[in-house]
Amino acid sequence: MLRLRTVRLTARARLTARARLALLQTALVLAAGAALTGLTYLLMKRRPALVTHLDPTGPDPQGTLQLVPQPQDLRELADRVQADTLSALLPQAGLALVVVTALAAVLAWLVAGRVLRPIRVISATARRLSAENLTERVPVTAPADELSALAGTVNDMLDRIQRGMAERDQVLDSQRLFTANAAHELRTPLTTARTAIDVTLDDHPSRTELLTMAGDVRDAVEHMQRILDGLLLLARSQGGLAAREPADLAAVTAAVLDAARARAASADVMVRPRLRPAPVTGEPVLLERLVSNLVDNAVRYNHAGGHLVVETGATGAHAVLRISNTGREIPPEAAQTLLEPFVHGQGTRVRTDGLGLGLTIVRAITLAHGGRLAVTARAGGGLDITVELPLVRPGRAPSPGHGTSAPGQPRSMRPVVK
C-alpha cells in the first residue's frame, strides 16, 4: 500500500502543472459525458411502451374490412424497437464520447497553456534576475484577476529586495570606508608613539628625554583611547535604544553648557542660551552626549571673539535643539560631508585635537531616537545645526535631574578675556 502511494506521488510529481490542469479538465468532460450517456440510457429504458387501442366504432359505410391489431402484438413491437434503440445507443454514444474527450483534451491543453502563461513569464523573469540585475519587473496586464495580483505581489517583493540590496551595499560601503578611516586615524598616534620611542632609545637617553618620550606616548595612547571610545559610542547609538526615559532637552542642554563654561571662556567664545522646555523620551546618556558633541564641536571650531547660540523648544510635534556658531567659512556642498566619520571639513577647519566623530555620533543618536538632523553652512562662517526629536507623549512628565539650571531661566555666559 505504501509503495503504491509512493508510485502515485512520483507520477504526479513528474507531471507539469499544465499537464495536470489539462488532465483535470479532460477528466471532467469525460465524467460529464459518461454521466449524460448513462442518464439518457436509463431514461430511454424506463420509457413506457406505446400501445394503441383500436375499437370498432360501427359498420363501414363502404363495406370494407378493418384489421384491428391486438394489444399484445403492439407491446412486443414496442419492446423490440426499444431494445434495438438501446443497443444502438451505447456504441454510438461511446464513439461520440471518445471524440468529444479527445477534442476536450486538445482544448484543455491549449487553455491550460494560456492560463499559465503569466506564471511562465513570472518564472522567466525570476530566472533572469540576479544580484546585479534587479531592475526588471513582471508585466501586469488587464483584467485585474488573481494572476495580475500575483504579478503585482512579485513586483512589490522585487522592489523591497532592490531597496534592501541598495541599503546593504550602502551600509557595506560605509563600513568599509569607516574601517579604512579608523585604521588611518589609529595609525597616526601609533606612529607618533613608535617614533618617540625609537628616537629616544636610539642613544643613551637622559631622564629628561625619557620623561618627554613618556609624555608623547601617553598623549598618543589617550588619543587612541578617545578614538576607541568614540567608536564604541557610535556602535552603541547605531544599535538602537535599550530603554527610553522621559527627559527635557532644555535641562540636558543647561547641564552641558555649565560644564562647557570654562572651555568656552578659554576659547573666548560667548555662549547665548535660549532654553525653553523641550520634553522628549530617550536614553539620557546618549542625549547628553548628543548635546555635548554639538557644543564641543561649536566651541572647538569657533574663533576668538565668536559666539555660540543654543536654543531649545517645541515646534509642532517635535522637540527642537538648534545650535548656531561662528567660525571658518565652509562651502555649502561640504556641510553634509561633516556628518561622515573622520571628516574634518577638508581643510576648511582647523584640525586641532578633533577626532572627526562628533557629528557622526550626533547623527547616529538622532536617528536612534527617531529624529532628524539638518546641517547648513552659515554665510559668514560657521554652522547652523538643527536636531528635531519626537515630543514626549501627553501625560508623561520629563524626568528631573538632567541639569542644574532651570529651563526657563537661561544663563548667558561671557568668557573672561585674558
C-alpha positions, -999 to +999 in steps of 0.1 A: +000+000+000+028+024+009+047+015-023+016+021-044+011+055-028+047+064-034+044+055-071+013+077-074+031+106-058+061+101-080+039+100-112+021+131-100+053+149-094+066+142-129+036+159-145+037+196-151+011+220-139-001+224-174-005+186-179-023+182-146-047+210-154-054+196-189-059+161-174-083+175-148-104+194-175-104+163-197-115+141-169-143+165-160-155+164-196-153+126-197-171+122-165-198+146-176-202+128-209-204+094-193-230+106-168-251+121-196-249+089-216-259+068-186-287+091-177-300+090-213-298+052-214-318+049-181-345+074-192-350+056-225-350+022-208-377+033-184-400+049-211-434+031-212-443+012-243-469+030-265-499+007-273-527+019-295-561+005-288-584+004-319-620-002-311-646-007-339-670+022-340-695+007-363-700-008-397-681+008-425-705+026-449-684+015-478-685-021-467-646-025-464-629-048-439-608-033-410-580-052-393-577-043-356-542-052-342-542-069-308-526-051-279-502-079-272-486-075-307-482-038-303-464-042-269-440-067-284-433-044-313-425-015-290-402-037-269-383-047-299-379-011-311-368+000-276-342-029-274-329-020-309-326+017-299-308+010-267-284-015-283-275+011-309-273+039-284-244+026-264-218+022-292-228+055-309-227+073-275-194+057-267-178+067-300-192+103-296-178+104-261-143+093-273-143+120-300-155+147-276-130+136-249-101+138-275-112+173-286-116+183-249-081+171-242-066+192-270-087+223-260-078+218-223-041+217-232-043+249-251-065+266-225-041+255-197-012+269-216-029+302-220-040+304-184-005+295-171+013+319-195+016+347-168+032+322-144+058+312-170+065+349-176+070+353-138+093+323-137+113+335-166+117+370-151+128+354-118+154+333-135+168+364-153+172+383-120+204+383-101+222+404-075+235+427-103+201+429-121+171+437-100+155+463-123+133+440-144+097+436-135+068+413-144+044+429-167+009+434-152-019+431-177-057+435-175-080+423-163-074+425-126-075+389-116-056+365-094-027+362-118-023+400-121-024+402-084+004+376-082+024+396-107+019+428-086+029+410-055+061+397-071+069+432-083+064+446-048+087+419-035+113+427-061+111+464-051+117+455-015+146+433-024+161+460-046+158+486-018+173+461+007+202+454-016+208+491-022+207+497+016+230+468+022+255+480-004+254+515+011+260+500+046+288+479+034+304+508+016+300+529+047+315+502+069+345+497+045+351+535+045+347+537+082+371+508+088+397+524+065+394+558+081+395+542+116+427+524+107+442+555+093+433+576+124+447+549+147+479+546+126+488+583+133+491+580+171+507+546+169+533+561+145+538+590+168+544+568+198+567+545+180+588+574+166+591+589+201+603+555+214+627+549+186+643+583+187+646+583+224+661+548+227+684+553+197+711+566+220+716+567+258+686+588+268+687+611+297+660+613+323+645+644+307+644+626+273+627+596+289+601+618+305+595+636+273+591+603+255+567+590+281+546+622+278+544+618+240+535+581+243+508+590+269+493+616+246+492+591+217+476+565+239+450+590+251+443+600+215+438+563+206+416+558+237+394+588+226+391+573+191+381+539+206+356+555+230+340+574+201+338+542+180+321+523+209+296+551+215+289+552+177+283+515+176+261+518+207+239+545+192+236+527+159+224+496+177+192+513+189+179+522+223+178+497+251+152+517+270+135+551+269+131+575+298+115+610+299+139+638+296+140+675+288+164+688+262+164+722+279+176+707+312+202+684+295+215+714+274+217+736+305+239+710+323+261+706+293+266+744+290+275+746+326+302+720+321+315+738+290+317+772+306+354+771+313+363+757+279+343+784+261+359+811+283+394+799+274+385+800+237+370+835+240+336+823+227+303+839+240+276+814+246+240+826+244+215+801+256+178+804+248+163+774+265+126+766+266+111+733+277+115+705+251+103+672+266+113+640+249+118+604+256+151+587+251+183+574+267+197+601+290+233+592+284+230+594+246+210+626+248+237+642+270+264+631+245+244+645+216+243+679+231+278+677+244+292+668+210+274+697+193+286+722+219+321+708+219+321+710+181+308+746+181+335+757+206+364+739+191+359+751+156+350+786+165+373+817+166+383+841+193+356+866+199+330+844+182+296+834+196+275+803+201+237+804+202+220+774+217+182+772+216+157+745+227+119+745+224+089+727+209+076+732+174+046+712+163+052+675+171+090+679+176+113+690+203+140+712+187+176+718+196+193+744+174+230+754+176+244+782+156+281+792+158+306+814+141+338+800+127+356+795+095+336+796+063+326+763+049+314+756+013+276+747+013+283+715-005+308+704+021+284+708+051+268+674+047+302+656+044+309+667+080+284+640+091+307+613+078+332+597+102+367+612+104+358+641+082+373+674+095+360+698+069+385+690+041+408+719+050+381+743+059+386+738+096+415+737+119+422+701+128+433+707+165+426+676+185+393+667+169+386+631+160+361+636+133+335+615+151+314+642+168+288+650+142+287+613+131+278+603+167+252+631+168+236+618+136+235+582+149+219+593+182+194+614+164+183+585+142+182+561+171+157+585+188+136+587+156+146+623+149+160+644+121+193+663+118+200+693+095+234+708+089+238+740+069+268+763+064+263+799+075+271+827+050+295+844+073+312+813+085+303+785+109+274+761+110+237+760+118+227+726+132+191+717+140+181+685+158+144+675+159+132+647+182+096+635+188+079+652+217+071+632+248+037+616+249+010+636+266+007+629+303+043+618+307+064+644+325+101+646+318+124+632+344+142+657+366+178+658+374+193+665+340+206+699+347+214+724+374+197+753+357+160+757+353+150+756+316+130+788+319+159+807+333+187+806+308+220+820+319+243+840+295+279+832+297+305+858+288+341+845+287+368+863+305+393+875+281+428+873+295 
